[in-house]
């Protein structure tokens, strides 16, 4: 599903560095989400945005920030990366105005390693 | 907030057998329960979902059942095939939470040929 893309796909960085993960979508969806996936913990919501002027904290927002630059773009930043932020990060989208309003469409994921 | 627990964390079955994955949730206001499948190295994708006004839903070899009183729901896969091998996630949300999903911890299903 190339409609939701993430860059980079893999990133290795060092403790204390600032990192930005980017998500773009061509689906025209209004809602976008950032999750992290850790083994045995499922997918946990970091931040979500219902439109360009709307940003909301999720379950685990500490240490992260986001920017919704346009309807199609939602970026996740780690201001000062730490090793326990090593995880697989997924962006997702959904659209309230569609018949399947609750379905979330995921990007391919970004594997981040913080040394 | 909502808490979703999923069991078992791993499940191994022989090809052709059935597989059942169970989830419980804590928020009685939750009314939407999707299941996502994540193949190795791939992104999660929705495979089936159920709303609280329905007790069971089927789609070919997969079915989901919901017991609102007990606050649990289950995924049933019949006649399992090797391509069913994946990690399965359940989730829960309520309409006035605006599509916010709370996921279970996932079940790694292995179907042995």
Interface residues (C-beta under 8 A of the other chain):
Chain A: X1 X31 X40 X41 X42 X43 X44 X45 X48 X50 X58 X59 X90 X94 X96 X101 X102 X103 X104 X106 X107 X108 X109
Chain B: X1 X4 X6 X9 X32 X34 X42 X43 X44 X45 X46 X49 X89 X93 X98 X99 X100 X101 X102 X103 X104 X105 X106
